Amino acid sequence: MGGGDVSELIAQSCPVEDFRGQRVLMIIPDSTRTCPVGLVFQRLHAHLGGAVRALDIMVALGTHQPMSEEAICERLEITLDQREAEYAAVGFYNHEWDNPAKLKRIGVIAKEEILELSGGLFAMDVPVEINARVLEYDRIVICGPVFPHEVVGFSGGNKYLFPGVSGPEILNFFHWLGAVVTNPMIIGNKWTPVRKVVDRAAALVPIPKTCLAMVVDHGELAGFFCGTPEGAWDAASELSRQRHIEYKEKPFHTVLSCAPAMYDELWVGGKCMYKLEPVVADGGELIIYAPHIHEISLTHGRLIQEIGYHCRDYFLKQWDRFQNYPWGVIAHSTHVRGIGEFEDGVEKCRVKVTLATGIPEDVCHAINMGYRDPKSIRVEDYRDREDEGVLYVPKAGEMLFHLKQRPAWAREM
């Protein structure tokens, strides 16, 4: 798709007369998502900039690190000179998930409804908070890509509100809900319990919402869907299902999963496990190769070092010990470590996960992960060996890999 197609679809979905004189907030992803946000922002600004009272940007960080002014300009594909000239009136804002003063409660999803939405897994009231600044606008425009996702099934749509600009309580709840269902049963499926909770929370946001959903294939815009967050996401996820899932005949005993530079800590680099776990053979090894990653997580690293990386049942069967940790952190732990069992105090995980990163060996072992010196990895040794049971993935984290025939362990989840 070209820029002209994008401009035409923006004009159709965001009529000038419907937006005239209004304050508009465009919610975008941070730099850990591949998509031409800059193209869409610039075309939207050209279309509406002269008619609206404001067109501002908020980065849907979830719990990721805030972006600098320069980084947001880079994300929007504009120079600092352009920022100070034609885009001077555009406000740049980072979400602040951990600042209660910046959040506002907009409702509660009652435990009876949670019981239904979660398929009977949970029965608890879930408070819904959102960045208070969002409520100062007349219109919300959500802009971002759709990919298979380990927590919600497919990213995009209302996920840019929850957890993108949400408070921690609902964020922690549905991340743990997804972990209890398990990554292999969630990822690449559309109508998951987590998606139902996300859409229900979004219905509490009392502002008209338009979604500009992108599907990106090998760096190129393959699809652009405009409409309600639910409708645009629905259409985009169908194309994502076609473009972003690669099927393999047999599992691999060794997978070299190479993290791109946009994953600058293990918190996001864990996607290199999420998207490949389904094709690792029982007892096999997945190596996250990322010499540039030196941090577990700037935000959550201390907590992860306390609890380590473990399978779901390790936590569920010791819930009294772990229930007061942030559930989103526990969920991340299970996603990176993968499927396993915990019986009689012994944890048995299905696969070995090895870090070939800048994280020191003693730290890797302390958090229950394998270690490999990244300097010992010769990438060329892993290429073109699929017939031998070795899979090399040069840019992991967005494409989902599945087996054509679902293995027994996945069917039993």
Secondary structure, DSSP 4 states (H G I P E B T S, - for coil): --HHHHHHHHHHHS-HHHHTT-EEEEEE--TTS-S-HHHHHHHHHHHHTTTSSEEEEEE--TTSPPPPHHHHHHHTT--HHHHHTTTTT--EEE--TT-GGGEEEEEEE-HHHHHHHTTTS----EEEEEEGGGGG-SEEEEEEE--EETTTEE--GGGGTTTTTB-HHHHHHHHHHHHHH-HHHHTT-SS-HHHHHHHHHHTT--S-EEEEEEEEETTEEEEEEEESHHHHHHHHHHHHHHHSEEEESS-EEEEEEEPPTT--SHHHHTHHHHTTGGGEEEEEEEEEEETT---S-TTTHHHHHHH-S--HHHHHTTHHHHTTS-HHHHHHHHHHH-SEEEETTEEEESSEEEEEESS-HHHHHHTT-EE--GGG--GGGTTT-GGGTEEEESS-SSSEEEESS--HHHHT-
